[in-house]
Amino acid sequence: MKPSLLAVGLSALVLVSACSGGAHPRATATQEATTGTSAIPSPIQTPTSPDRLPNPVQSPFPVGSKTLYTGSGHGDSGVTLPASAGKASSITVTWTCAGLSKFNIIATGKPLAGSQCGDGSGVFTAEIPHAHMHELAWKFSAAASVIWRIVVTQPPGN
């Protein structure tokens, strides 16, 4: 006896629904178990370019603050701050970075600030006092695989 076309069609429909993952949560779990894929959620994706990093400035600067430098890049780089930075009582540096290494801000061979990078979700802030502002040429030191964004500001009244 031949099976009826209706019974074969119905069996195929049930099979497609069970494998699609949309029918029921258990259908997805069963599919994952039989195909060998993991049910563990994937880790947060690390950004691969500086423009994909979050803006390091999380809240507005005080009224009257002056932005001295805004930049982004990867690996080593540097900036020469304007002369007004050397006269300020302090400078605020805010940055974010992503990678398996550290990001350091260095002047005359001495570290001014730095952080471990990670997945790019961290935002770091450092206040550099006037005593450390003798050198306006700063080096950003990081492995070539590290991406970063940075903002350097001068507080109001400086």
DRENKEPA-118853 format. One record per atom (N, C-alpha, C): residue number from 1; residue in three letters; atom name; x, y, z. Coordinates in steps of 0.02 Angstrom, whole numbers, padded with zeros to 5 digits. Example, Ala and Ser with C-alpha at 12.3 -4.5 7.8 and 13.67 -1.06 7.14 Angstrom:
2
- 1;ALA;N;00660;-00284;00390 $
- 1;ALA;CA;00615;-00225;00390 $
- 1;ALA;C;00660;-00165;00390 $
- 2;SER;N;00642;-00112;00354 $
- 2;SER;CA;00684;-00053;00357 $
- 2;SER;C;00645;00002;00394 $
REM end
This chain:
158
- 1;MET;N;00042;-00059;00000 $
- 1;MET;CA;00000;00000;00000 $
- 1;MET;C;00044;00062;00000 $
- 2;LYS;N;00027;00109;-00042 $
- 2;LYS;CA;00064;00171;-00048 $
- 2;LYS;C;00039;00221;00004 $
- 3;PRO;N;00087;00257;00036 $
- 3;PRO;CA;00064;00309;00082 $
- 3;PRO;C;00031;00366;00042 $
- 4;SER;N;-00017;00397;00073 $
- 4;SER;CA;-00052;00450;00037 $
- 4;SER;C;-00008;00512;00034 $
- 5;LEU;N;-00018;00551;-00018 $
- 5;LEU;CA;00020;00611;-00029 $
- 5;LEU;C;00009;00661;00029 $
- 6;LEU;N;-00051;00663;00057 $
- 6;LEU;CA;-00067;00708;00111 $
- 6;LEU;C;-00025;00691;00173 $
- 7;ALA;N;-00016;00627;00189 $
- 7;ALA;CA;00022;00607;00248 $
- 7;ALA;C;00096;00624;00238 $
- 8;VAL;N;00124;00614;00178 $
- 8;VAL;CA;00194;00631;00165 $
- 8;VAL;C;00204;00706;00169 $
- 9;GLY;N;00159;00745;00140 $
- 9;GLY;CA;00163;00818;00142 $
- 9;GLY;C;00158;00844;00213 $
- 10;LEU;N;00115;00816;00255 $
- 10;LEU;CA;00107;00837;00324 $
- 10;LEU;C;00170;00821;00364 $
- 11;SER;N;00200;00763;00353 $
- 11;SER;CA;00262;00745;00388 $
- 11;SER;C;00318;00793;00370 $
- 12;ALA;N;00325;00812;00308 $
- 12;ALA;CA;00376;00859;00286 $
- 12;ALA;C;00364;00927;00318 $
- 13;LEU;N;00302;00950;00324 $
- 13;LEU;CA;00286;01014;00355 $
- 13;LEU;C;00306;01014;00428 $
- 14;VAL;N;00293;00961;00465 $
- 14;VAL;CA;00311;00957;00535 $
- 14;VAL;C;00387;00959;00542 $
- 15;LEU;N;00423;00923;00499 $
- 15;LEU;CA;00496;00922;00501 $
- 15;LEU;C;00525;00991;00488 $
- 16;VAL;N;00499;01027;00439 $
- 16;VAL;CA;00524;01094;00424 $
- 16;VAL;C;00510;01141;00482 $
- 17;SER;N;00452;01137;00513 $
- 17;SER;CA;00436;01180;00569 $
- 17;SER;C;00482;01167;00628 $
- 18;ALA;N;00497;01105;00642 $
- 18;ALA;CA;00540;01087;00698 $
- 18;ALA;C;00611;01110;00687 $
- 19;CYS;N;00635;01108;00626 $
- 19;CYS;CA;00704;01127;00611 $
- 19;CYS;C;00714;01202;00602 $
- 20;SER;N;00661;01238;00591 $
- 20;SER;CA;00668;01310;00578 $
- 20;SER;C;00684;01349;00640 $
- 21;GLY;N;00670;01322;00699 $
- 21;GLY;CA;00685;01356;00761 $
- 21;GLY;C;00631;01405;00781 $
- 22;GLY;N;00584;01418;00738 $
- 22;GLY;CA;00532;01466;00755 $
- 22;GLY;C;00471;01434;00785 $
- 23;ALA;N;00465;01370;00783 $
- 23;ALA;CA;00404;01337;00806 $
- 23;ALA;C;00400;01335;00882 $
- 24;HIS;N;00453;01318;00915 $
- 24;HIS;CA;00451;01310;00987 $
- 24;HIS;C;00523;01313;01013 $
- 25;PRO;N;00534;01340;01073 $
- 25;PRO;CA;00602;01344;01099 $
- 25;PRO;C;00638;01277;01102 $
- 26;ARG;N;00602;01223;01115 $
- 26;ARG;CA;00635;01157;01118 $
- 26;ARG;C;00660;01135;01050 $
- 27;ALA;N;00628;01157;00998 $
- 27;ALA;CA;00650;01139;00930 $
- 27;ALA;C;00720;01167;00917 $
- 28;THR;N;00732;01228;00940 $
- 28;THR;CA;00798;01259;00932 $
- 28;THR;C;00850;01222;00973 $
- 29;ALA;N;00834;01205;01035 $
- 29;ALA;CA;00882;01170;01077 $
- 29;ALA;C;00898;01102;01048 $
- 30;THR;N;00848;01067;01022 $
- 30;THR;CA;00860;01001;00993 $
- 30;THR;C;00904;01008;00931 $
- 31;GLN;N;00891;01059;00891 $
- 31;GLN;CA;00931;01069;00831 $
- 31;GLN;C;01003;01082;00850 $
- 32;GLU;N;01015;01124;00899 $
- 32;GLU;CA;01082;01140;00920 $
- 32;GLU;C;01118;01078;00947 $
- 33;ALA;N;01082;01037;00984 $
- 33;ALA;CA;01112;00978;01013 $
- 33;ALA;C;01132;00928;00959 $
- 34;THR;N;01090;00922;00908 $
- 34;THR;CA;01105;00872;00857 $
- 34;THR;C;01157;00896;00806 $
- 35;THR;N;01163;00962;00797 $
- 35;THR;CA;01212;00987;00748 $
- 35;THR;C;01279;01002;00781 $
- 36;GLY;N;01281;01001;00847 $
- 36;GLY;CA;01344;01011;00882 $
- 36;GLY;C;01362;01084;00893 $
- 37;THR;N;01317;01130;00879 $
- 37;THR;CA;01331;01201;00892 $
- 37;THR;C;01320;01215;00965 $
- 38;SER;N;01354;01264;00990 $
- 38;SER;CA;01351;01281;01060 $
- 38;SER;C;01292;01326;01075 $
- 39;ALA;N;01263;01316;01133 $
- 39;ALA;CA;01208;01359;01155 $
- 39;ALA;C;01234;01418;01197 $
- 40;ILE;N;01301;01422;01206 $
- 40;ILE;CA;01331;01477;01243 $
- 40;ILE;C;01330;01539;01200 $
- 41;PRO;N;01306;01596;01228 $
- 41;PRO;CA;01304;01657;01188 $
- 41;PRO;C;01374;01679;01169 $
- 42;SER;N;01380;01709;01110 $
- 42;SER;CA;01445;01732;01087 $
- 42;SER;C;01467;01793;01128 $
- 43;PRO;N;01533;01802;01137 $
- 43;PRO;CA;01556;01860;01175 $
- 43;PRO;C;01543;01925;01138 $
- 44;ILE;N;01547;01981;01174 $
- 44;ILE;CA;01538;02046;01143 $
- 44;ILE;C;01592;02056;01090 $
- 45;GLN;N;01572;02080;01033 $
- 45;GLN;CA;01619;02090;00978 $
- 45;GLN;C;01660;02153;00992 $
- 46;THR;N;01725;02148;00988 $
- 46;THR;CA;01770;02204;00996 $
- 46;THR;C;01770;02245;00932 $
- 47;PRO;N;01763;02311;00937 $
- 47;PRO;CA;01765;02352;00877 $
- 47;PRO;C;01831;02343;00840 $
- 48;THR;N;01829;02351;00775 $
- 48;THR;CA;01889;02342;00735 $
- 48;THR;C;01915;02407;00704 $
- 49;SER;N;01880;02462;00713 $
- 49;SER;CA;01905;02526;00689 $
- 49;SER;C;01887;02580;00741 $
- 50;PRO;N;01928;02633;00746 $
- 50;PRO;CA;01916;02684;00797 $
- 50;PRO;C;01847;02716;00792 $
- 51;ASP;N;01820;02724;00732 $
- 51;ASP;CA;01754;02756;00727 $
- 51;ASP;C;01698;02713;00754 $
- 52;ARG;N;01712;02650;00769 $
- 52;ARG;CA;01662;02606;00799 $
- 52;ARG;C;01665;02606;00875 $
- 53;LEU;N;01715;02639;00903 $
- 53;LEU;CA;01720;02645;00976 $
- 53;LEU;C;01669;02696;01000 $
- 54;PRO;N;01646;02689;01062 $
- 54;PRO;CA;01600;02740;01088 $
- 54;PRO;C;01637;02807;01097 $
- 55;ASN;N;01599;02860;01095 $
- 55;ASN;CA;01628;02926;01107 $
- 55;ASN;C;01654;02927;01179 $
- 56;PRO;N;01717;02944;01191 $
- 56;PRO;CA;01742;02943;01259 $
- 56;PRO;C;01712;02996;01304 $
- 57;VAL;N;01681;03046;01275 $
- 57;VAL;CA;01650;03099;01315 $
- 57;VAL;C;01578;03077;01332 $
- 58;GLN;N;01568;03055;01393 $
- 58;GLN;CA;01504;03029;01415 $
- 58;GLN;C;01456;03083;01438 $
- 59;SER;N;01481;03138;01463 $
- 59;SER;CA;01438;03193;01485 $
- 59;SER;C;01469;03258;01461 $
- 60;PRO;N;01429;03311;01456 $
- 60;PRO;CA;01455;03374;01430 $
- 60;PRO;C;01510;03402;01475 $
- 61;PHE;N;01558;03436;01444 $
- 61;PHE;CA;01611;03469;01482 $
- 61;PHE;C;01581;03531;01514 $
- 62;PRO;N;01611;03554;01569 $
- 62;PRO;CA;01586;03616;01601 $
- 62;PRO;C;01587;03674;01550 $
- 63;VAL;N;01540;03719;01558 $
- 63;VAL;CA;01536;03777;01514 $
- 63;VAL;C;01602;03815;01517 $
- 64;GLY;N;01628;03833;01460 $
- 64;GLY;CA;01691;03869;01456 $
- 64;GLY;C;01751;03825;01444 $
- 65;SER;N;01743;03759;01445 $
- 65;SER;CA;01798;03713;01431 $
- 65;SER;C;01819;03721;01358 $
- 66;LYS;N;01883;03710;01346 $
- 66;LYS;CA;01909;03716;01278 $
- 66;LYS;C;01938;03649;01257 $
- 67;THR;N;01914;03624;01199 $
- 67;THR;CA;01941;03562;01173 $
- 67;THR;C;02007;03577;01138 $
- 68;LEU;N;02060;03544;01161 $
- 68;LEU;CA;02126;03555;01133 $
- 68;LEU;C;02143;03504;01078 $
- 69;TYR;N;02116;03444;01084 $
- 69;TYR;CA;02131;03392;01035 $
- 69;TYR;C;02076;03339;01038 $
- 70;THR;N;02054;03317;00980 $
- 70;THR;CA;02010;03260;00972 $
- 70;THR;C;02040;03217;00918 $
- 71;GLY;N;02050;03153;00933 $
- 71;GLY;CA;02080;03111;00882 $
- 71;GLY;C;02065;03037;00893 $
- 72;SER;N;02083;02998;00843 $
- 72;SER;CA;02075;02926;00847 $
- 72;SER;C;02128;02894;00804 $
- 73;GLY;N;02140;02830;00816 $
- 73;GLY;CA;02189;02795;00776 $
- 73;GLY;C;02200;02725;00802 $
- 74;HIS;N;02256;02697;00783 $
- 74;HIS;CA;02276;02631;00808 $
- 74;HIS;C;02351;02630;00817 $
- 75;GLY;N;02372;02592;00867 $
- 75;GLY;CA;02444;02587;00881 $
- 75;GLY;C;02472;02652;00907 $
- 76;ASP;N;02538;02661;00895 $
- 76;ASP;CA;02572;02721;00918 $
- 76;ASP;C;02553;02782;00877 $
- 77;SER;N;02551;02839;00910 $
- 77;SER;CA;02537;02902;00877 $
- 77;SER;C;02560;02957;00924 $
- 78;GLY;N;02542;03018;00909 $
- 78;GLY;CA;02560;03073;00953 $
- 78;GLY;C;02525;03137;00934 $
- 79;VAL;N;02532;03186;00977 $
- 79;VAL;CA;02502;03251;00966 $
- 79;VAL;C;02545;03304;01000 $
- 80;THR;N;02547;03363;00972 $
- 80;THR;CA;02577;03420;01006 $
- 80;THR;C;02520;03467;01024 $
- 81;LEU;N;02511;03478;01088 $
- 81;LEU;CA;02457;03521;01112 $
- 81;LEU;C;02475;03594;01102 $
- 82;PRO;N;02425;03638;01096 $
- 82;PRO;CA;02439;03709;01088 $
- 82;PRO;C;02473;03739;01150 $
- 83;ALA;N;02506;03795;01141 $
- 83;ALA;CA;02544;03827;01196 $
- 83;ALA;C;02500;03843;01256 $
- 84;SER;N;02436;03857;01245 $
- 84;SER;CA;02391;03872;01301 $
- 84;SER;C;02386;03814;01351 $
- 85;ALA;N;02397;03754;01328 $
- 85;ALA;CA;02394;03695;01373 $
- 85;ALA;C;02449;03699;01425 $
- 86;GLY;N;02507;03726;01408 $
- 86;GLY;CA;02562;03732;01455 $
- 86;GLY;C;02550;03782;01510 $
- 87;LYS;N;02503;03828;01499 $
- 87;LYS;CA;02487;03879;01549 $
- 87;LYS;C;02427;03859;01593 $
- 88;ALA;N;02392;03806;01575 $
- 88;ALA;CA;02333;03785;01612 $
- 88;ALA;C;02351;03754;01679 $
- 89;SER;N;02306;03760;01727 $
- 89;SER;CA;02319;03729;01793 $
- 89;SER;C;02313;03653;01788 $
- 90;SER;N;02274;03629;01739 $
- 90;SER;CA;02268;03558;01727 $
- 90;SER;C;02237;03546;01658 $
- 91;ILE;N;02244;03485;01633 $
- 91;ILE;CA;02215;03464;01570 $
- 91;ILE;C;02177;03400;01584 $
- 92;THR;N;02119;03391;01555 $
- 92;THR;CA;02081;03330;01563 $
- 92;THR;C;02086;03289;01500 $
- 93;VAL;N;02101;03225;01507 $
- 93;VAL;CA;02107;03179;01451 $
- 93;VAL;C;02055;03124;01461 $
- 94;THR;N;02016;03112;01409 $
- 94;THR;CA;01964;03060;01411 $
- 94;THR;C;01975;03016;01350 $
- 95;TRP;N;01977;02949;01360 $
- 95;TRP;CA;01990;02904;01304 $
- 95;TRP;C;01954;02838;01312 $
- 96;THR;N;01949;02803;01258 $
- 96;THR;CA;01926;02734;01256 $
- 96;THR;C;01970;02697;01207 $
- 97;CYS;N;01978;02633;01219 $
- 97;CYS;CA;02021;02594;01174 $
- 97;CYS;C;01999;02522;01174 $
- 98;ALA;N;02018;02486;01123 $
- 98;ALA;CA;02000;02415;01117 $
- 98;ALA;C;02062;02377;01093 $
- 99;GLY;N;02073;02320;01123 $
- 99;GLY;CA;02129;02277;01105 $
- 99;GLY;C;02155;02240;01165 $
- 100;LEU;N;02201;02196;01154 $
- 100;LEU;CA;02227;02154;01207 $
- 100;LEU;C;02289;02183;01240 $
- 101;SER;N;02298;02247;01235 $
- 101;SER;CA;02358;02279;01261 $
- 101;SER;C;02339;02342;01299 $
- 102;LYS;N;02389;02379;01320 $
- 102;LYS;CA;02378;02442;01356 $
- 102;LYS;C;02382;02501;01308 $
- 103;PHE;N;02352;02556;01330 $
- 103;PHE;CA;02357;02621;01296 $
- 103;PHE;C;02388;02668;01347 $
- 104;ASN;N;02443;02701;01329 $
- 104;ASN;CA;02477;02747;01374 $
- 104;ASN;C;02488;02814;01341 $
- 105;ILE;N;02483;02866;01382 $
- 105;ILE;CA;02498;02934;01360 $
- 105;ILE;C;02563;02953;01394 $
- 106;ILE;N;02613;02972;01354 $
- 106;ILE;CA;02681;02982;01379 $
- 106;ILE;C;02706;03051;01357 $
- 107;ALA;N;02741;03085;01402 $
- 107;ALA;CA;02774;03149;01386 $
- 107;ALA;C;02845;03145;01414 $
- 108;THR;N;02894;03164;01374 $
- 108;THR;CA;02965;03161;01392 $
- 108;THR;C;02984;03094;01423 $
- 109;GLY;N;02958;03041;01395 $
- 109;GLY;CA;02975;02974;01418 $
- 109;GLY;C;02942;02952;01482 $
- 110;LYS;N;02899;02993;01511 $
- 110;LYS;CA;02866;02976;01574 $
- 110;LYS;C;02791;02968;01562 $
- 111;PRO;N;02761;02915;01590 $
- 111;PRO;CA;02688;02905;01581 $
- 111;PRO;C;02647;02959;01617 $
- 112;LEU;N;02599;02987;01582 $
- 112;LEU;CA;02552;03034;01611 $
- 112;LEU;C;02488;02999;01633 $
- 113;ALA;N;02466;02951;01592 $
- 113;ALA;CA;02405;02913;01606 $
- 113;ALA;C;02405;02852;01562 $
- 114;GLY;N;02362;02804;01578 $
- 114;GLY;CA;02357;02744;01537 $
- 114;GLY;C;02304;02697;01563 $
- 115;SER;N;02291;02646;01524 $
- 115;SER;CA;02240;02597;01544 $
- 115;SER;C;02250;02532;01505 $
- 116;GLN;N;02220;02479;01530 $
- 116;GLN;CA;02214;02417;01492 $
- 116;GLN;C;02153;02427;01447 $
- 117;CYS;N;02154;02402;01386 $
- 117;CYS;CA;02101;02418;01339 $
- 117;CYS;C;02041;02372;01343 $
- 118;GLY;N;02048;02308;01328 $
- 118;GLY;CA;01990;02263;01330 $
- 118;GLY;C;01947;02268;01268 $
- 119;ASP;N;01881;02266;01279 $
- 119;ASP;CA;01833;02262;01223 $
- 119;ASP;C;01810;02329;01196 $
- 120;GLY;N;01836;02383;01222 $
- 120;GLY;CA;01817;02450;01197 $
- 120;GLY;C;01758;02481;01232 $
- 121;SER;N;01731;02448;01282 $
- 121;SER;CA;01673;02476;01316 $
- 121;SER;C;01691;02522;01374 $
- 122;GLY;N;01754;02521;01395 $
- 122;GLY;CA;01775;02563;01451 $
- 122;GLY;C;01792;02633;01428 $
- 123;VAL;N;01779;02681;01471 $
- 123;VAL;CA;01797;02751;01459 $
- 123;VAL;C;01840;02773;01518 $
- 124;PHE;N;01897;02804;01503 $
- 124;PHE;CA;01945;02822;01553 $
- 124;PHE;C;01956;02897;01553 $
- 125;THR;N;01968;02926;01612 $
- 125;THR;CA;01979;02997;01618 $
- 125;THR;C;02038;03008;01665 $
- 126;ALA;N;02081;03055;01646 $
- 126;ALA;CA;02137;03074;01689 $
- 126;ALA;C;02144;03149;01688 $
- 127;GLU;N;02160;03176;01746 $
- 127;GLU;CA;02174;03248;01750 $
- 127;GLU;C;02249;03254;01756 $
- 128;ILE;N;02279;03290;01710 $
- 128;ILE;CA;02351;03300;01709 $
- 128;ILE;C;02364;03369;01740 $
- 129;PRO;N;02396;03372;01799 $
- 129;PRO;CA;02408;03437;01831 $
- 129;PRO;C;02461;03477;01794 $
- 130;HIS;N;02461;03542;01807 $
- 130;HIS;CA;02508;03588;01776 $
- 130;HIS;C;02581;03566;01785 $
- 131;ALA;N;02596;03536;01841 $
- 131;ALA;CA;02665;03514;01855 $
- 131;ALA;C;02691;03464;01803 $
- 132;HIS;N;02646;03430;01768 $
- 132;HIS;CA;02666;03381;01718 $
- 132;HIS;C;02655;03406;01647 $
- 133;MET;N;02643;03471;01640 $
- 133;MET;CA;02628;03499;01574 $
- 133;MET;C;02687;03536;01543 $
- 134;HIS;N;02749;03521;01563 $
- 134;HIS;CA;02807;03556;01535 $
- 134;HIS;C;02817;03537;01462 $
- 135;GLU;N;02802;03476;01445 $
- 135;GLU;CA;02810;03452;01376 $
- 135;GLU;C;02742;03447;01343 $
- 136;LEU;N;02733;03481;01287 $
- 136;LEU;CA;02669;03481;01253 $
- 136;LEU;C;02665;03428;01197 $
- 137;ALA;N;02721;03395;01184 $
- 137;ALA;CA;02721;03340;01134 $
- 137;ALA;C;02707;03275;01172 $
- 138;TRP;N;02649;03246;01158 $
- 138;TRP;CA;02629;03184;01192 $
- 138;TRP;C;02633;03127;01142 $
- 139;LYS;N;02652;03070;01168 $
- 139;LYS;CA;02653;03009;01128 $
- 139;LYS;C;02598;02963;01154 $
- 140;PHE;N;02560;02934;01108 $
- 140;PHE;CA;02511;02883;01125 $
- 140;PHE;C;02545;02816;01109 $
- 141;SER;N;02555;02776;01160 $
- 141;SER;CA;02591;02713;01151 $
- 141;SER;C;02542;02655;01159 $
- 142;ALA;N;02539;02613;01107 $
- 142;ALA;CA;02496;02554;01108 $
- 142;ALA;C;02520;02505;01055 $
- 143;ALA;N;02502;02442;01064 $
- 143;ALA;CA;02517;02392;01013 $
- 143;ALA;C;02481;02410;00948 $
- 144;ALA;N;02507;02387;00893 $
- 144;ALA;CA;02477;02402;00827 $
- 144;ALA;C;02405;02378;00822 $
- 145;SER;N;02386;02328;00861 $
- 145;SER;CA;02318;02301;00858 $
- 145;SER;C;02268;02340;00900 $
- 146;VAL;N;02291;02388;00939 $
- 146;VAL;CA;02248;02428;00982 $
- 146;VAL;C;02219;02487;00944 $
- 147;ILE;N;02153;02497;00949 $
- 147;ILE;CA;02121;02556;00920 $
- 147;ILE;C;02099;02602;00977 $
- 148;TRP;N;02096;02667;00965 $
- 148;TRP;CA;02080;02714;01018 $
- 148;TRP;C;02047;02777;00992 $
- 149;ARG;N;02013;02811;01039 $
- 149;ARG;CA;01985;02878;01028 $
- 149;ARG;C;02002;02918;01090 $
- 150;ILE;N;02019;02982;01081 $
- 150;ILE;CA;02041;03023;01137 $
- 150;ILE;C;02017;03095;01128 $
- 151;VAL;N;02003;03128;01185 $
- 151;VAL;CA;01985;03199;01186 $
- 151;VAL;C;02026;03231;01242 $
- 152;VAL;N;02059;03286;01226 $
- 152;VAL;CA;02098;03323;01275 $
- 152;VAL;C;02065;03391;01283 $
- 153;THR;N;02048;03409;01345 $
- 153;THR;CA;02014;03473;01357 $
- 153;THR;C;02048;03512;01412 $
- 154;GLN;N;02037;03577;01409 $
- 154;GLN;CA;02062;03623;01460 $
- 154;GLN;C;02002;03649;01498 $
- 155;PRO;N;02001;03643;01564 $
- 155;PRO;CA;01944;03668;01603 $
- 155;PRO;C;01934;03743;01594 $
- 156;PRO;N;01875;03768;01610 $
- 156;PRO;CA;01862;03840;01603 $
- 156;PRO;C;01906;03880;01650 $
- 157;GLY;N;01923;03941;01628 $
- 157;GLY;CA;01962;03986;01670 $
- 157;GLY;C;02036;03972;01670 $
- 158;ASN;N;02060;03928;01628 $
- 158;ASN;CA;02131;03912;01625 $
- 158;ASN;C;02164;03943;01565 $
REM end
